[in-house]
Amino acid sequence: MAWVILVLSGVLEAVWATALDASKSFTRRVPTSVFVVGFVASMIGLSFAMGSIPTGTAYAVWTGIGAALTVVWAFVSGRERPTAAKIALLVVLIGCVAGLKAVE
């Protein structure tokens, strides 16, 4: 169960990171609200997962999921141009996150 919560918390990290950008320095109400709710929920989930997953592993997985999904969303939304190098590095990042789960 801790791993499921950790993955969901990583997804929420991508949500709050994207909302943070959309908030335009906290001047837009809806994105700012999404940021606050997503941030708090993500931290609560990470904290819960760290109760049974080692801190370093949990944090690395949480950050990796959030970072990868944030970049993928930037590609999909057209805010960032995908390149072969960026895609290759995302594959390596996802492989590292999967590897941490595999050796846990």
KOLTIVEX-932996 format. One line per field, with one value per atom (N, C-alpha, C, CB): atom name; x, y, z negated; residue in one letter; residue number from 1. Coordinates in steps of 0.2 Angstrom, whole numbers, plus 5000, padded with zeros to 4 digits. Glycine has a CB too. Layout:
atom [CA;...]
X [X;...]
Y [Y;...]
Z [Z;...]
res [a;...]
n [NUM;...]
# end
This chain:
atom [N;CA;C;CB;N;CA;C;CB;N;CA;C;CB;N;CA;C;CB;N;CA;C;CB;N;CA;C;CB;N;CA;C;CB;N;CA;C;CB;N;CA;C;CB;N;CA;C;CB;N;CA;C;CB;N;CA;C;CB;N;CA;C;CB;N;CA;C;CB;N;CA;C;CB;N;CA;C;CB;N;CA;C;CB;N;CA;C;CB;N;CA;C;CB;N;CA;C;CB;N;CA;C;CB;N;CA;C;CB;N;CA;C;CB;N;CA;C;CB;N;CA;C;CB;N;CA;C;CB;N;CA;C;CB;N;CA;C;CB;N;CA;C;CB;N;CA;C;CB;N;CA;C;CB;N;CA;C;CB;N;CA;C;CB;N;CA;C;CB;N;CA;C;CB;N;CA;C;CB;N;CA;C;CB;N;CA;C;CB;N;CA;C;CB;N;CA;C;CB;N;CA;C;CB;N;CA;C;CB;N;CA;C;CB;N;CA;C;CB;N;CA;C;CB;N;CA;C;CB;N;CA;C;CB;N;CA;C;CB;N;CA;C;CB;N;CA;C;CB;N;CA;C;CB;N;CA;C;CB;N;CA;C;CB;N;CA;C;CB;N;CA;C;CB;N;CA;C;CB;N;CA;C;CB;N;CA;C;CB;N;CA;C;CB;N;CA;C;CB;N;CA;C;CB;N;CA;C;CB;N;CA;C;CB;N;CA;C;CB;N;CA;C;CB;N;CA;C;CB;N;CA;C;CB;N;CA;C;CB;N;CA;C;CB;N;CA;C;CB;N;CA;C;CB;N;CA;C;CB;N;CA;C;CB;N;CA;C;CB;N;CA;C;CB;N;CA;C;CB;N;CA;C;CB;N;CA;C;CB;N;CA;C;CB;N;CA;C;CB;N;CA;C;CB;N;CA;C;CB;N;CA;C;CB;N;CA;C;CB;N;CA;C;CB;N;CA;C;CB;N;CA;C;CB;N;CA;C;CB;N;CA;C;CB;N;CA;C;CB;N;CA;C;CB;N;CA;C;CB;N;CA;C;CB;N;CA;C;CB;N;CA;C;CB;N;CA;C;CB;N;CA;C;CB;N;CA;C;CB;N;CA;C;CB;N;CA;C;CB;N;CA;C;CB;N;CA;C;CB;N;CA;C;CB;N;CA;C;CB]
X [5004;5000;5004;4995;5010;5014;5017;5020;5018;5021;5015;5023;5009;5004;5003;4997;5003;5003;5009;5002;5015;5020;5020;5027;5017;5017;5011;5014;5006;5001;5003;4994;5007;5010;5015;5014;5019;5023;5019;5027;5013;5009;5007;5003;5005;5003;5009;5000;5015;5020;5020;5027;5019;5019;5013;5018;5007;5002;5003;4995;5006;5008;5013;5010;5018;5023;5021;5029;5016;5013;5008;5009;5005;5000;5004;4996;5010;5015;5017;5021;5018;5020;5014;5023;5008;5002;4999;4997;5002;4999;5002;5001;5007;5011;5013;5006;5017;5019;5014;5023;5009;5003;4999;5006;4998;4993;4987;4997;4987;4980;4978;4982;4971;4968;4967;4961;4965;4963;4970;4959;4975;4981;4984;4986;4984;4987;4983;4986;4977;4973;4975;4966;4976;4978;4985;4977;4989;4996;4996;5000;4992;4992;4989;4988;4983;4980;4985;4973;4987;4992;4998;4994;5001;5007;5006;5010;5001;4999;4998;4993;4994;4992;4998;4986;5002;5008;5013;5012;5014;5018;5015;5019;5009;5006;5007;4998;5006;5007;5014;5005;5019;5026;5028;5030;5025;5027;5024;5023;5018;5015;5019;5008;5021;5025;5032;5027;5035;5041;5041;5044;5035;5034;5036;5027;5036;5038;5043;5032;5044;5049;5055;5046;5061;5067;5067;5074;5069;5068;5071;5071;5078;5081;5078;5088;5075;5072;5065;5071;5061;5055;5056;5051;5060;5061;5063;5066;5068;5070;5065;5076;5061;5055;5050;5052;5048;5044;5046;5042;5052;5055;5055;5062;5057;5058;5051;5061;5046;5040;5037;5035;5038;5036;5039;5036;5046;5050;5048;5057;5048;5046;5039;5047;5034;5028;5027;5023;5031;5031;5033;5035;5039;5042;5037;5049;5034;5030;5024;5027;5021;5015;5018;5013;5024;5026;5027;5033;5029;5029;5022;5032;5017;5010;5007;5006;5008;5005;5008;5004;5014;5017;5021;5012;5022;5026;5034;5025;5035;5043;5043;5045;5048;5049;5053;5053;5050;5053;5059;5048;5065;5070;5072;5076;5076;5079;5082;5083;5087;5091;5086;5096;5081;5077;5073;5072;5070;5067;5071;5063;5077;5082;5083;5088;5084;5086;5080;5088;5074;5068;5067;5061;5069;5069;5074;5071;5080;5085;5082;5091;5079;5076;5071;5073;5066;5061;5064;5056;5069;5073;5076;5078;5079;5082;5076;5085;5071;5065;5063;5059;5062;5060;5065;5058;5071;5077;5077;5083;5075;5075;5069;5074;5064;5058;5060;5052;5064;5066;5071;5069;5075;5080;5077;5086;5072;5069;5067;5062]
Y [4994;5000;5006;5000;5006;5012;5014;5011;5009;5010;5014;5004;5011;5014;5022;5011;5023;5030;5034;5030;5031;5035;5037;5030;5032;5034;5039;5027;5039;5044;5051;5042;5051;5057;5060;5055;5055;5058;5061;5052;5058;5061;5068;5056;5068;5075;5080;5074;5077;5082;5085;5078;5082;5084;5089;5079;5088;5092;5099;5089;5099;5105;5109;5104;5106;5109;5113;5104;5109;5113;5118;5107;5117;5123;5129;5120;5127;5133;5137;5130;5134;5138;5142;5134;5139;5142;5147;5137;5147;5152;5159;5150;5160;5166;5170;5170;5167;5170;5171;5176;5166;5166;5172;5166;5174;5180;5177;5184;5171;5168;5163;5164;5164;5160;5153;5163;5151;5143;5139;5142;5141;5138;5138;5140;5143;5144;5139;5151;5138;5134;5126;5135;5125;5118;5117;5117;5122;5121;5119;5127;5123;5122;5115;5127;5113;5107;5101;5106;5101;5096;5095;5098;5101;5101;5097;5108;5099;5097;5089;5100;5087;5080;5076;5079;5079;5075;5074;5079;5079;5079;5074;5086;5074;5069;5062;5070;5061;5054;5052;5054;5057;5055;5053;5061;5057;5056;5049;5061;5047;5041;5035;5040;5036;5031;5030;5032;5035;5035;5031;5041;5029;5025;5018;5025;5016;5009;5008;5005;5013;5013;5018;5016;5015;5020;5027;5016;5031;5038;5040;5043;5038;5039;5036;5037;5030;5027;5031;5020;5032;5035;5042;5036;5046;5053;5052;5056;5048;5047;5045;5043;5041;5038;5044;5032;5047;5053;5058;5055;5060;5066;5063;5068;5057;5055;5055;5048;5052;5052;5059;5048;5063;5070;5074;5074;5073;5076;5073;5075;5067;5064;5066;5056;5066;5068;5075;5066;5079;5086;5088;5090;5084;5085;5083;5082;5077;5074;5078;5067;5081;5086;5092;5088;5095;5100;5098;5102;5092;5090;5090;5083;5087;5086;5093;5082;5097;5104;5109;5107;5107;5111;5116;5114;5116;5121;5120;5122;5114;5112;5107;5108;5108;5104;5097;5108;5092;5085;5084;5079;5082;5080;5073;5085;5070;5063;5063;5061;5068;5068;5068;5074;5073;5073;5067;5079;5064;5058;5052;5056;5051;5046;5047;5047;5053;5055;5053;5062;5054;5052;5045;5055;5041;5034;5031;5031;5034;5033;5034;5036;5040;5042;5037;5049;5035;5030;5024;5030;5022;5015;5015;5014;5021;5022;5021;5028;5024;5024;5017;5029;5013;5006;5002;5004;5004;5000;5000;5002;5006;5007;5003;5015;5002;4998;4991;4999;4989;4982;4980;4981;4984;4982;4983;4985;4986;4987;4981;4991]
Z [5000;5000;5000;4994;4997;4996;5003;4992;5007;5014;5018;5017;5018;5021;5019;5020;5013;5010;5013;5003;5013;5015;5022;5014;5027;5034;5035;5038;5031;5032;5029;5027;5024;5021;5027;5015;5030;5036;5041;5038;5043;5048;5045;5049;5039;5036;5036;5029;5036;5036;5043;5035;5049;5055;5056;5060;5052;5052;5049;5049;5043;5040;5043;5033;5046;5050;5056;5052;5060;5065;5063;5069;5058;5055;5053;5049;5050;5047;5053;5044;5059;5065;5067;5070;5067;5070;5065;5071;5059;5054;5055;5047;5059;5061;5055;5066;5051;5044;5039;5046;5039;5035;5036;5027;5042;5044;5046;5049;5048;5051;5046;5058;5044;5038;5039;5037;5045;5046;5046;5053;5050;5050;5043;5056;5040;5033;5029;5030;5029;5025;5026;5026;5033;5035;5032;5043;5033;5030;5023;5031;5019;5011;5010;5008;5013;5011;5014;5015;5020;5022;5018;5029;5016;5012;5005;5011;5002;4995;4996;4992;5001;5002;5004;5007;5008;5010;5004;5015;5000;4994;4989;4991;4988;4983;4986;4982;4992;4995;4995;5002;4996;4995;4988;4998;4984;4977;4975;4972;4977;4975;4978;4978;4984;4988;4984;4995;4982;4978;4972;4977;4969;4963;4965;4961;4971;4972;4978;4974;4981;4987;4984;4994;4985;4983;4986;4985;4982;4984;4991;4979;4992;4998;5004;4998;5004;5009;5010;5008;5005;5006;5009;4999;5007;5009;5017;5005;5018;5025;5030;5026;5028;5032;5033;5029;5027;5027;5032;5020;5031;5036;5043;5033;5044;5051;5054;5051;5051;5054;5056;5050;5051;5052;5057;5045;5057;5063;5070;5061;5070;5077;5079;5076;5075;5077;5079;5072;5075;5076;5083;5071;5085;5092;5097;5092;5096;5101;5102;5099;5097;5097;5101;5090;5100;5104;5111;5101;5113;5120;5123;5121;5119;5122;5123;5117;5118;5118;5123;5111;5126;5130;5127;5135;5121;5117;5118;5110;5120;5120;5127;5114;5130;5136;5135;5142;5136;5135;5140;5135;5137;5142;5140;5140;5144;5143;5137;5149;5135;5129;5123;5129;5123;5117;5116;5118;5122;5121;5119;5128;5121;5119;5111;5123;5109;5102;5098;5101;5100;5096;5096;5100;5101;5101;5095;5108;5095;5090;5083;5091;5082;5076;5074;5076;5078;5076;5075;5082;5078;5077;5070;5082;5068;5061;5056;5061;5057;5052;5052;5054;5057;5057;5054;5064;5055;5052;5044;5055;5042;5035;5032;5033;5035;5033;5033;5037;5038;5039;5034;5046;5032;5027;5019;5028;5019;5012;5008;5012]
res [m;m;m;m;a;a;a;a;w;w;w;w;v;v;v;v;i;i;i;i;l;l;l;l;v;v;v;v;l;l;l;l;s;s;s;s;g;g;g;g;v;v;v;v;l;l;l;l;e;e;e;e;a;a;a;a;v;v;v;v;w;w;w;w;a;a;a;a;t;t;t;t;a;a;a;a;l;l;l;l;d;d;d;d;a;a;a;a;s;s;s;s;k;k;k;k;s;s;s;s;f;f;f;f;t;t;t;t;r;r;r;r;r;r;r;r;v;v;v;v;p;p;p;p;t;t;t;t;s;s;s;s;v;v;v;v;f;f;f;f;v;v;v;v;v;v;v;v;g;g;g;g;f;f;f;f;v;v;v;v;a;a;a;a;s;s;s;s;m;m;m;m;i;i;i;i;g;g;g;g;l;l;l;l;s;s;s;s;f;f;f;f;a;a;a;a;m;m;m;m;g;g;g;g;s;s;s;s;i;i;i;i;p;p;p;p;t;t;t;t;g;g;g;g;t;t;t;t;a;a;a;a;y;y;y;y;a;a;a;a;v;v;v;v;w;w;w;w;t;t;t;t;g;g;g;g;i;i;i;i;g;g;g;g;a;a;a;a;a;a;a;a;l;l;l;l;t;t;t;t;v;v;v;v;v;v;v;v;w;w;w;w;a;a;a;a;f;f;f;f;v;v;v;v;s;s;s;s;g;g;g;g;r;r;r;r;e;e;e;e;r;r;r;r;p;p;p;p;t;t;t;t;a;a;a;a;a;a;a;a;k;k;k;k;i;i;i;i;a;a;a;a;l;l;l;l;l;l;l;l;v;v;v;v;v;v;v;v;l;l;l;l;i;i;i;i;g;g;g;g;c;c;c;c;v;v;v;v;a;a;a;a;g;g;g;g;l;l;l;l;k;k;k;k;a;a;a;a;v;v;v;v;e;e;e;e]
n [1;1;1;1;2;2;2;2;3;3;3;3;4;4;4;4;5;5;5;5;6;6;6;6;7;7;7;7;8;8;8;8;9;9;9;9;10;10;10;10;11;11;11;11;12;12;12;12;13;13;13;13;14;14;14;14;15;15;15;15;16;16;16;16;17;17;17;17;18;18;18;18;19;19;19;19;20;20;20;20;21;21;21;21;22;22;22;22;23;23;23;23;24;24;24;24;25;25;25;25;26;26;26;26;27;27;27;27;28;28;28;28;29;29;29;29;30;30;30;30;31;31;31;31;32;32;32;32;33;33;33;33;34;34;34;34;35;35;35;35;36;36;36;36;37;37;37;37;38;38;38;38;39;39;39;39;40;40;40;40;41;41;41;41;42;42;42;42;43;43;43;43;44;44;44;44;45;45;45;45;46;46;46;46;47;47;47;47;48;48;48;48;49;49;49;49;50;50;50;50;51;51;51;51;52;52;52;52;53;53;53;53;54;54;54;54;55;55;55;55;56;56;56;56;57;57;57;57;58;58;58;58;59;59;59;59;60;60;60;60;61;61;61;61;62;62;62;62;63;63;63;63;64;64;64;64;65;65;65;65;66;66;66;66;67;67;67;67;68;68;68;68;69;69;69;69;70;70;70;70;71;71;71;71;72;72;72;72;73;73;73;73;74;74;74;74;75;75;75;75;76;76;76;76;77;77;77;77;78;78;78;78;79;79;79;79;80;80;80;80;81;81;81;81;82;82;82;82;83;83;83;83;84;84;84;84;85;85;85;85;86;86;86;86;87;87;87;87;88;88;88;88;89;89;89;89;90;90;90;90;91;91;91;91;92;92;92;92;93;93;93;93;94;94;94;94;95;95;95;95;96;96;96;96;97;97;97;97;98;98;98;98;99;99;99;99;100;100;100;100;101;101;101;101;102;102;102;102;103;103;103;103;104;104;104;104]
# end
